[in-house]
Amino acid sequence: MNRLYSLTLVFFILAGAIYGVIEWRNASIPQLQAIDKTLTPDFIAENLHSNVYKNEGSLAYVVDAQRMEHYPELNITNFEFPQYTLHPKNDAPTWKVSANEGILYNNNRVKLEKHVRLVATDPNSLLQEVQGKYFELDLKTNIISSEQEIKIIGKGFTIDGKGLIVDLNTSQMTLTKHVKSIYEIVKK
């Protein structure tokens, strides 16, 4: 009888262990599905071109990108090679800002990374281009900022610095830290 009890006890322990492993594996599957849902975009657009208008009907900005992925669970939109054409207020000149990568958040802030360029569309502008590794763009206020190293290229000069705030509505630029300037003599 002792042997029969021992075999029955081993059988129930083994059955309980197998049942526990099966339940444990089944319990982890919904968590993986939830993670996959946040990592899966709601929709994807290739060769995106979108015009965004202000409340009064004038053009606020145009966005172009090779690829766009929207993640509703994370409240972000990822862009590959985005280019924003910004139309500021008060007849200020139009600017184009581009990068290799961009993330648009629900509060209309865009983080642009890797080879970021802010380019003047007016060929007569004294300031022609600003380059950096990282810019933040507020689409509501048309203010661009960066705490990284930047290079400003203008007509006859180049400025290297760190940290930048650009208000495109007023065409004012603030350089946080000046590193060096190079001035070119323009011969006519």
C-alpha positions as CSV (number, residue, x, y, z in Angstrom):
1,M,0.0,0.0,0.0
2,N,2.9,2.3,0.7
3,R,4.1,2.0,-2.9
4,L,0.6,2.8,-4.3
5,Y,0.4,6.0,-2.1
6,S,3.9,7.0,-3.3
7,L,3.1,6.5,-7.0
8,T,-0.2,8.4,-6.6
9,L,1.6,11.2,-4.8
10,V,4.3,11.4,-7.5
11,F,1.5,11.4,-10.2
12,F,-0.4,14.3,-8.6
13,I,2.8,16.3,-8.1
14,L,3.8,15.8,-11.7
15,A,0.3,16.6,-13.0
16,G,0.2,19.8,-10.8
17,A,3.6,20.9,-12.1
18,I,2.6,20.4,-15.7
19,Y,-0.7,22.2,-15.1
20,G,1.2,25.1,-13.4
21,V,3.7,25.4,-16.3
22,I,0.8,25.4,-18.9
23,E,-1.1,28.1,-16.9
24,W,2.1,30.2,-16.5
25,R,2.8,30.1,-20.3
26,N,-0.8,31.0,-21.1
27,A,-0.8,33.9,-18.7
28,S,2.2,35.4,-20.4
29,I,0.6,35.4,-23.9
30,P,-1.8,38.3,-23.3
31,Q,1.0,40.5,-22.0
32,L,3.0,39.8,-25.2
33,Q,-0.1,40.7,-27.3
34,A,-0.5,44.0,-25.3
35,I,3.2,44.8,-25.9
36,D,2.8,44.0,-29.6
37,K,-0.2,46.3,-29.9
38,T,1.7,49.3,-28.7
39,L,4.6,48.5,-31.0
40,T,2.3,48.0,-34.0
41,P,1.5,51.2,-35.9
42,D,-2.2,52.1,-36.4
43,F,-1.4,53.1,-40.0
44,I,1.6,53.6,-42.2
45,A,2.1,56.1,-45.1
46,E,4.7,56.0,-47.8
47,N,5.8,59.2,-49.6
48,L,3.6,61.4,-47.4
49,H,2.7,64.9,-48.4
50,S,0.3,66.8,-46.1
51,N,-0.8,70.4,-45.9
52,V,-1.9,71.8,-42.5
53,Y,-3.9,75.0,-42.3
54,K,-4.4,77.5,-39.5
55,N,-7.9,78.3,-38.1
56,E,-8.2,81.3,-40.3
57,G,-7.5,79.2,-43.4
58,S,-3.9,80.2,-44.3
59,L,-1.2,77.5,-44.7
60,A,0.6,76.7,-41.4
61,Y,3.0,74.1,-42.7
62,V,3.6,71.4,-45.2
63,V,5.1,68.1,-44.2
64,D,6.7,65.6,-46.6
65,A,8.3,62.3,-45.5
66,Q,9.5,59.1,-47.1
67,R,7.6,57.1,-44.4
68,M,5.3,57.8,-41.6
69,E,4.0,55.5,-38.8
70,H,1.3,56.4,-36.3
71,Y,1.2,54.7,-32.9
72,P,-2.1,55.6,-31.1
73,E,-1.2,53.8,-27.9
74,L,2.0,55.8,-27.5
75,N,0.5,59.1,-28.9
76,I,3.4,59.5,-31.3
77,T,4.0,59.6,-35.1
78,N,7.4,58.5,-36.4
79,F,8.8,60.0,-39.6
80,E,11.7,58.8,-41.9
81,F,13.3,61.7,-43.7
82,P,10.7,64.4,-42.8
83,Q,10.8,67.9,-44.3
84,Y,8.6,70.6,-42.8
85,T,8.0,73.8,-44.8
86,L,7.0,76.3,-42.2
87,H,4.8,79.4,-43.0
88,P,5.2,81.7,-40.0
89,K,3.0,84.6,-39.1
90,N,3.3,88.3,-40.1
91,D,4.6,87.7,-43.6
92,A,7.8,86.3,-42.2
93,P,9.9,84.3,-44.7
94,T,9.2,80.6,-45.3
95,W,11.7,78.1,-43.9
96,K,12.3,74.4,-44.5
97,V,13.5,72.1,-41.7
98,S,14.5,68.5,-42.5
99,A,16.1,65.5,-40.8
100,N,16.7,61.8,-41.2
101,E,14.3,61.0,-38.3
102,G,11.5,62.8,-36.6
103,I,8.9,62.1,-33.9
104,L,5.6,64.1,-33.7
105,Y,4.0,64.2,-30.3
106,N,0.3,65.0,-29.6
107,N,1.2,68.5,-28.3
108,N,2.4,69.5,-31.8
109,R,6.1,69.3,-30.8
110,V,8.4,67.6,-33.2
111,K,11.8,66.1,-32.3
112,L,14.1,66.0,-35.3
113,E,17.3,64.0,-35.2
114,K,20.3,63.1,-37.4
115,H,21.5,65.6,-40.0
116,V,19.0,68.3,-39.1
117,R,18.9,71.4,-41.4
118,L,17.0,74.6,-41.2
119,V,17.1,76.3,-44.7
120,A,15.9,79.7,-45.7
121,T,13.7,79.6,-48.9
122,D,14.5,83.3,-49.6
123,P,17.9,83.4,-51.5
124,N,18.4,87.0,-50.4
125,S,18.2,86.1,-46.7
126,L,21.4,87.0,-44.7
127,L,21.0,83.7,-42.8
128,Q,20.9,80.8,-45.3
129,E,21.1,77.6,-43.2
130,V,21.4,76.2,-39.7
131,Q,22.7,72.6,-39.2
132,G,22.7,70.4,-36.2
133,K,22.2,66.8,-34.8
134,Y,19.0,67.5,-32.9
135,F,16.3,70.2,-33.1
136,E,12.9,70.6,-31.3
137,L,10.2,72.3,-33.3
138,D,7.0,73.7,-31.8
139,L,4.4,73.7,-34.7
140,K,2.1,76.0,-32.7
141,T,4.6,78.8,-32.1
142,N,7.1,78.2,-34.9
143,I,10.0,78.2,-32.4
144,I,12.9,75.9,-33.0
145,S,15.4,75.0,-30.2
146,S,18.4,72.9,-29.6
147,E,20.9,72.4,-26.9
148,Q,23.3,70.5,-29.1
149,E,26.2,71.8,-31.3
150,I,25.1,73.8,-34.3
151,K,26.5,75.5,-37.3
152,I,25.0,78.7,-38.8
153,I,25.8,79.5,-42.4
154,G,25.1,82.9,-43.8
155,K,26.2,85.1,-46.6
156,G,29.9,85.6,-46.0
157,F,30.1,84.0,-42.6
158,T,29.9,80.7,-40.6
159,I,29.2,80.5,-36.9
160,D,29.8,77.5,-34.7
161,G,28.0,77.3,-31.4
162,K,26.0,75.3,-28.9
163,G,22.4,75.9,-28.1
164,L,19.9,77.8,-30.2
165,I,16.5,79.3,-30.1
166,V,14.9,80.5,-33.3
167,D,11.6,82.3,-33.5
168,L,10.5,82.1,-37.1
169,N,7.6,84.5,-36.6
170,T,10.0,87.4,-35.6
171,S,13.1,86.1,-37.4
172,Q,15.0,86.3,-34.1
173,M,17.8,83.9,-33.3
174,T,19.5,83.4,-29.9
175,L,22.8,81.5,-29.7
176,T,23.4,80.1,-26.2
177,K,27.1,79.6,-26.5
178,H,29.3,81.0,-29.3
179,V,32.4,78.9,-30.2
180,K,33.8,80.5,-33.3
181,S,33.0,82.6,-36.3
182,I,34.6,82.7,-39.7
183,Y,34.0,85.7,-42.0
184,E,34.7,85.6,-45.7
185,I,35.6,88.6,-47.8
186,V,33.2,88.8,-50.7
187,K,34.9,90.2,-53.8
188,K,32.7,91.9,-56.3
